Every structure is written in structure tokens, then in C-alpha cells.
Amino acid sequence: MSQAFRLKQSIEDAVIAGEFLPGDRLDEASLAERFGVSRTPIREALLQLGAEGFIDVRPRRGAIVSVPSPTRLFEMFETMAEIESACGRLAARRLTPENDAAMETAHRACEIAAREGDSEQYYADNRNFHEAIYRASRNSFLADQAFALHKRLSAYRRIQLRARNRLLQSLQEHAGILEAIRAGDEQLAATRLHDHVLVQGERFSDMVLGLAADRRSDATGSKSGTSR
């Protein structure tokens, strides 16, 4: 994992915990001092966040925190559930040996990460699993929509994996999804994927409450790295 990617995740965590608020400007120099790094990896991390829509990069203002409201975030997860449900339904109908092998490889990687309790590695492998399903739908337009929204929700989907017992629960859900797709059961595959994504939204809410509490207990009473 690159330094810029680790910094990206740290900034995501801080924003989700409420340390940086919507409209705050993320100053490169202040963030570099906060994390004890040069401005170059900070700049790379902010570019990655901007590409995912997590922040807005504006002329003359720089990087601005742009976090959806709770209602908007729920709507995004709800839409993601519907899109992934459609992908699962089509994958069950159109599964090829190549797509099956890709899903299997990603699922086995998730098993290893879950056994090791590595939520960050699990997230990377989990993303591969879901993207394999998008491709298995063999509908490129639908897959493009799934890729785009998954990217937009990536920070929130990553954070929810830290919730208690979530890794093993997610892995079990994956096994059920894979079973339904392989059986050609379109409705069951769609239902299991739909429920799997909605549960992620619920676990994210639980995780944010715990993360925010941890951040408050560690706070020193001052906030660096932002300006209004």
C-alpha cells in the first residue's frame, strides 16, 4: 500500500469521524505537518479523494470537504443495492467459466484476509469480488454504473468492515451470493446482493458512531489541517 493511499484512508477516517466538516478546506501544508510527511504524498492523496468524489477540488480554493448528508448517503446505498441486485440477477443468468473463476479467486482472497482479521486487505479483495460480479453481468453499461457508484461509496464501504464481527459476516454473505449465482437462481442472487449492500450501510452507521467517539477521546481540543 503506497504512502499516498494510506494518507488517503487516514483523511477519509478523519472526515467520517467529523474532524473535518463539509466546507472545510484541506490545506496541504497543514496536513503534511499533521501526518509528518512532505506535501507531495498529501497532494497525491487529495487527488485520489477528488477522483472518487469524496472532496471537491476547486480553482483558487483547493480541496474542499464534500460529504453527503445522512439522507443522501442512505439513498446512495439504496441505489447501490438495486444496481448490484441487477448485476447479480444477470450474472446468475449469464455466468461463464471465466467469470466464475474470477469470483472464486476474489472470494478465496477474502477468506484469507478475514482469517487474519485484516480489514484493509479484505476491503481490497472484497472490491475485486464485487467487481467480478459486475463483469459477470455481461452488461457493460450496467457494470459502468456499478463501478462508478462503488467508487463513490468506497470510503464508507471500507469503514463498515471495521464493525464488530463484520468481516466474517460479510464473508458468509459472499458465499451465499456465489452459491446463488452458480445455481442460476436469479431471484436469490439478486436478493442476497441487495441485502448484502444494505447491511453495509447499517454497519457503516454503527462504525461511524464508534469512530467518532474514539476521535473525540483522542482529541486535544485543537483541529489542525483545515481552514474555513
Secondary structure as UniProt FT lines:
FT   HELIX           3..16
FT   TURN            17..18
FT   TURN            22..23
FT   STRAND          25..26
FT   HELIX           28..35
FT   HELIX           39..51
FT   TURN            52..53
FT   STRAND          55..58
FT   TURN            59..61
FT   STRAND          62..65
FT   HELIX           70..94
FT   HELIX           97..116
FT   HELIX           119..136
FT   TURN            137..138
FT   HELIX           140..152
FT   HELIX           154..160
FT   TURN            161..162
FT   TURN            164..165
FT   HELIX           166..183
FT   HELIX           186..218
FT   STRAND          226..227
//
